Amino acid sequence: MSRHNINIQDGFLFQSLKEARHMAFELITGKRLEGRLKRFDRFAVVVDTGSQEVLVYKHAIATITEASQSGQAASPPPAGAAGRKY
């Protein structure tokens, strides 16, 4: 493997950071956190919720999705739908 390969997690987070996307973070406790990703490193992410910046350890995150304009996480496509032409 090349030293320049970026792992899938860092690529996803970097793109979200670069595009200042509004993201939804579902934590393993069931709590939902929405906001823009400010920074991340190997162990944690900093999320700007609009009212505060929150440090969240990555091991506490269950899922990360792009939040829709209505404030709900965007629905993932149905299983097996990737690459399908309708």
MINU-885099 format. One record per atom (N, C-alpha, C): atom name; x, y, z. Coordinates in nm, 2 decimals. Layout:
BEGIN
NODE,atom,east,north,up
NODE,CA,X,Y,Z
...
END
This chain:
BEGIN
NODE,atom,east,north,up
NODE,N,0.08,-0.12,0.00
NODE,CA,0.00,0.00,0.00
NODE,C,0.09,0.12,0.00
NODE,N,0.04,0.22,-0.07
NODE,CA,0.12,0.35,-0.08
NODE,C,0.10,0.43,0.05
NODE,N,0.20,0.50,0.09
NODE,CA,0.19,0.59,0.20
NODE,C,0.09,0.70,0.18
NODE,N,0.06,0.73,0.06
NODE,CA,-0.03,0.84,0.02
NODE,C,-0.18,0.81,0.02
NODE,N,-0.21,0.68,0.05
NODE,CA,-0.35,0.64,0.05
NODE,C,-0.42,0.70,0.17
NODE,N,-0.54,0.75,0.15
NODE,CA,-0.61,0.81,0.26
NODE,C,-0.72,0.70,0.30
NODE,N,-0.74,0.68,0.43
NODE,CA,-0.84,0.58,0.46
NODE,C,-0.98,0.64,0.44
NODE,N,-1.08,0.55,0.43
NODE,CA,-1.22,0.59,0.39
NODE,C,-1.27,0.69,0.49
NODE,N,-1.24,0.67,0.62
NODE,CA,-1.30,0.76,0.73
NODE,C,-1.24,0.90,0.71
NODE,N,-1.11,0.91,0.69
NODE,CA,-1.05,1.05,0.68
NODE,C,-1.10,1.12,0.55
NODE,N,-1.12,1.04,0.44
NODE,CA,-1.17,1.10,0.32
NODE,C,-1.31,1.15,0.33
NODE,N,-1.39,1.08,0.40
NODE,CA,-1.53,1.12,0.42
NODE,C,-1.53,1.24,0.51
NODE,N,-1.46,1.24,0.62
NODE,CA,-1.46,1.36,0.71
NODE,C,-1.40,1.48,0.64
NODE,N,-1.29,1.46,0.57
NODE,CA,-1.22,1.57,0.50
NODE,C,-1.32,1.64,0.40
NODE,N,-1.39,1.56,0.32
NODE,CA,-1.48,1.61,0.22
NODE,C,-1.59,1.69,0.29
NODE,N,-1.65,1.64,0.40
NODE,CA,-1.75,1.71,0.48
NODE,C,-1.70,1.84,0.54
NODE,N,-1.57,1.84,0.58
NODE,CA,-1.51,1.96,0.64
NODE,C,-1.49,2.06,0.53
NODE,N,-1.43,2.02,0.42
NODE,CA,-1.40,2.11,0.30
NODE,C,-1.53,2.18,0.25
NODE,N,-1.64,2.10,0.24
NODE,CA,-1.76,2.15,0.18
NODE,C,-1.85,2.21,0.29
NODE,N,-1.81,2.22,0.41
NODE,CA,-1.89,2.27,0.52
NODE,C,-2.03,2.22,0.53
NODE,N,-2.04,2.09,0.51
NODE,CA,-2.17,2.02,0.50
NODE,C,-2.24,2.02,0.64
NODE,N,-2.37,2.03,0.65
NODE,CA,-2.44,2.01,0.77
NODE,C,-2.46,1.86,0.80
NODE,N,-2.40,1.81,0.90
NODE,CA,-2.39,1.67,0.93
NODE,C,-2.48,1.63,1.05
NODE,N,-2.52,1.50,1.05
NODE,CA,-2.59,1.44,1.16
NODE,C,-2.50,1.33,1.22
NODE,N,-2.47,1.34,1.35
NODE,CA,-2.39,1.24,1.42
NODE,C,-2.48,1.16,1.51
NODE,N,-2.50,1.04,1.49
NODE,CA,-2.58,0.95,1.58
NODE,C,-2.48,0.88,1.67
NODE,N,-2.49,0.91,1.80
NODE,CA,-2.40,0.85,1.90
NODE,C,-2.45,0.71,1.94
NODE,N,-2.36,0.63,2.00
NODE,CA,-2.39,0.50,2.04
NODE,C,-2.49,0.50,2.16
NODE,N,-2.51,0.61,2.22
NODE,CA,-2.61,0.63,2.33
NODE,C,-2.75,0.65,2.28
NODE,N,-2.76,0.68,2.14
NODE,CA,-2.88,0.71,2.08
NODE,C,-2.90,0.86,2.06
NODE,N,-2.82,0.94,2.13
NODE,CA,-2.83,1.09,2.11
NODE,C,-2.79,1.13,1.97
NODE,N,-2.85,1.23,1.92
NODE,CA,-2.82,1.28,1.79
NODE,C,-2.76,1.42,1.80
NODE,N,-2.66,1.45,1.72
NODE,CA,-2.59,1.57,1.73
NODE,C,-2.58,1.62,1.58
NODE,N,-2.63,1.75,1.56
NODE,CA,-2.62,1.80,1.42
NODE,C,-2.54,1.93,1.42
NODE,N,-2.46,1.94,1.31
NODE,CA,-2.38,2.06,1.30
NODE,C,-2.28,2.04,1.19
NODE,N,-2.19,2.14,1.18
NODE,CA,-2.08,2.14,1.09
NODE,C,-1.95,2.09,1.15
NODE,N,-1.88,2.00,1.08
NODE,CA,-1.75,1.95,1.13
NODE,C,-1.65,2.06,1.13
NODE,N,-1.59,2.09,1.24
NODE,CA,-1.48,2.19,1.25
NODE,C,-1.34,2.14,1.23
NODE,N,-1.32,2.03,1.31
NODE,CA,-1.18,1.97,1.31
NODE,C,-1.20,1.82,1.34
NODE,N,-1.10,1.74,1.30
NODE,CA,-1.10,1.60,1.34
NODE,C,-0.95,1.55,1.34
NODE,N,-0.93,1.45,1.42
NODE,CA,-0.80,1.39,1.42
NODE,C,-0.83,1.24,1.44
NODE,N,-0.72,1.17,1.48
NODE,CA,-0.73,1.02,1.48
NODE,C,-0.84,0.97,1.58
NODE,N,-0.86,1.05,1.69
NODE,CA,-0.95,1.00,1.80
NODE,C,-1.08,1.08,1.82
NODE,N,-1.09,1.20,1.76
NODE,CA,-1.21,1.28,1.80
NODE,C,-1.25,1.37,1.68
NODE,N,-1.37,1.42,1.69
NODE,CA,-1.42,1.53,1.60
NODE,C,-1.47,1.64,1.68
NODE,N,-1.46,1.76,1.62
NODE,CA,-1.52,1.88,1.68
NODE,C,-1.63,1.92,1.59
NODE,N,-1.76,1.93,1.65
NODE,CA,-1.88,1.97,1.58
NODE,C,-1.93,2.10,1.62
NODE,N,-1.95,2.19,1.53
NODE,CA,-2.01,2.32,1.56
NODE,C,-2.16,2.31,1.55
NODE,N,-2.24,2.31,1.66
NODE,CA,-2.38,2.30,1.65
NODE,C,-2.46,2.43,1.62
NODE,N,-2.38,2.53,1.62
NODE,CA,-2.44,2.66,1.60
NODE,C,-2.45,2.74,1.73
NODE,N,-2.47,2.67,1.84
NODE,CA,-2.47,2.74,1.97
NODE,C,-2.34,2.71,2.05
NODE,N,-2.27,2.60,2.01
NODE,CA,-2.14,2.56,2.08
NODE,C,-2.06,2.47,2.00
NODE,N,-1.94,2.45,2.03
NODE,CA,-1.85,2.35,1.97
NODE,C,-1.84,2.23,2.07
NODE,N,-1.86,2.11,2.01
NODE,CA,-1.87,1.99,2.09
NODE,C,-1.76,1.90,2.05
NODE,N,-1.68,1.85,2.14
NODE,CA,-1.58,1.75,2.11
NODE,C,-1.64,1.61,2.13
NODE,N,-1.63,1.53,2.03
NODE,CA,-1.69,1.39,2.04
NODE,C,-1.58,1.29,2.00
NODE,N,-1.56,1.19,2.09
NODE,CA,-1.47,1.09,2.06
NODE,C,-1.53,1.00,1.96
NODE,N,-1.45,0.96,1.86
NODE,CA,-1.49,0.88,1.75
NODE,C,-1.55,0.74,1.79
NODE,N,-1.50,0.69,1.90
NODE,CA,-1.55,0.56,1.94
NODE,C,-1.70,0.57,2.00
NODE,N,-1.74,0.69,2.02
NODE,CA,-1.88,0.72,2.07
NODE,C,-1.98,0.74,1.95
NODE,N,-1.93,0.74,1.83
NODE,CA,-2.01,0.77,1.71
NODE,C,-2.06,0.64,1.65
NODE,N,-2.19,0.62,1.63
NODE,CA,-2.24,0.51,1.56
NODE,C,-2.25,0.53,1.41
NODE,N,-2.30,0.64,1.37
NODE,CA,-2.31,0.68,1.22
NODE,C,-2.30,0.83,1.20
NODE,N,-2.25,0.86,1.08
NODE,CA,-2.24,1.00,1.04
NODE,C,-2.31,1.01,0.90
NODE,N,-2.41,1.10,0.89
NODE,CA,-2.48,1.12,0.76
NODE,C,-2.49,1.27,0.74
NODE,N,-2.51,1.30,0.61
NODE,CA,-2.54,1.44,0.58
NODE,C,-2.68,1.47,0.62
NODE,N,-2.70,1.58,0.69
NODE,CA,-2.84,1.61,0.73
NODE,C,-2.90,1.69,0.62
NODE,N,-3.03,1.66,0.60
NODE,CA,-3.11,1.73,0.50
NODE,C,-3.15,1.87,0.55
NODE,N,-3.20,1.95,0.46
NODE,CA,-3.24,2.08,0.49
NODE,C,-3.35,2.09,0.60
NODE,N,-3.43,1.98,0.61
NODE,CA,-3.54,1.98,0.72
NODE,C,-3.48,1.95,0.85
NODE,N,-3.35,1.91,0.86
NODE,CA,-3.30,1.88,0.99
NODE,C,-3.29,1.73,1.02
NODE,N,-3.35,1.65,0.93
NODE,CA,-3.35,1.51,0.94
NODE,C,-3.23,1.46,0.85
NODE,N,-3.17,1.35,0.89
NODE,CA,-3.06,1.29,0.81
NODE,C,-3.12,1.24,0.68
NODE,N,-3.04,1.26,0.58
NODE,CA,-3.08,1.22,0.44
NODE,C,-3.09,1.07,0.45
NODE,N,-3.20,1.01,0.38
NODE,CA,-3.22,0.87,0.38
NODE,C,-3.12,0.80,0.28
NODE,N,-3.06,0.69,0.33
NODE,CA,-2.96,0.62,0.24
NODE,C,-3.04,0.55,0.13
NODE,N,-2.98,0.53,0.01
NODE,CA,-3.05,0.46,-0.09
NODE,C,-3.08,0.31,-0.05
NODE,N,-3.18,0.25,-0.11
NODE,CA,-3.21,0.11,-0.08
NODE,C,-3.09,0.02,-0.10
NODE,N,-3.08,-0.09,-0.03
NODE,CA,-2.97,-0.18,-0.04
NODE,C,-2.97,-0.23,-0.19
NODE,N,-2.85,-0.24,-0.25
NODE,CA,-2.84,-0.29,-0.38
NODE,C,-2.87,-0.19,-0.49
NODE,N,-2.91,-0.06,-0.45
NODE,CA,-2.95,0.04,-0.55
NODE,C,-2.83,0.11,-0.61
NODE,N,-2.71,0.10,-0.55
NODE,CA,-2.60,0.17,-0.61
NODE,C,-2.57,0.12,-0.75
NODE,N,-2.55,0.22,-0.84
NODE,CA,-2.52,0.18,-0.97
NODE,C,-2.64,0.14,-1.06
NODE,N,-2.75,0.13,-1.00
NODE,CA,-2.87,0.09,-1.08
NODE,C,-2.92,0.21,-1.16
NODE,N,-2.97,0.19,-1.28
NODE,CA,-3.03,0.29,-1.36
NODE,C,-3.18,0.27,-1.36
NODE,N,-3.26,0.37,-1.33
NODE,CA,-3.40,0.36,-1.33
NODE,C,-3.46,0.42,-1.46
END
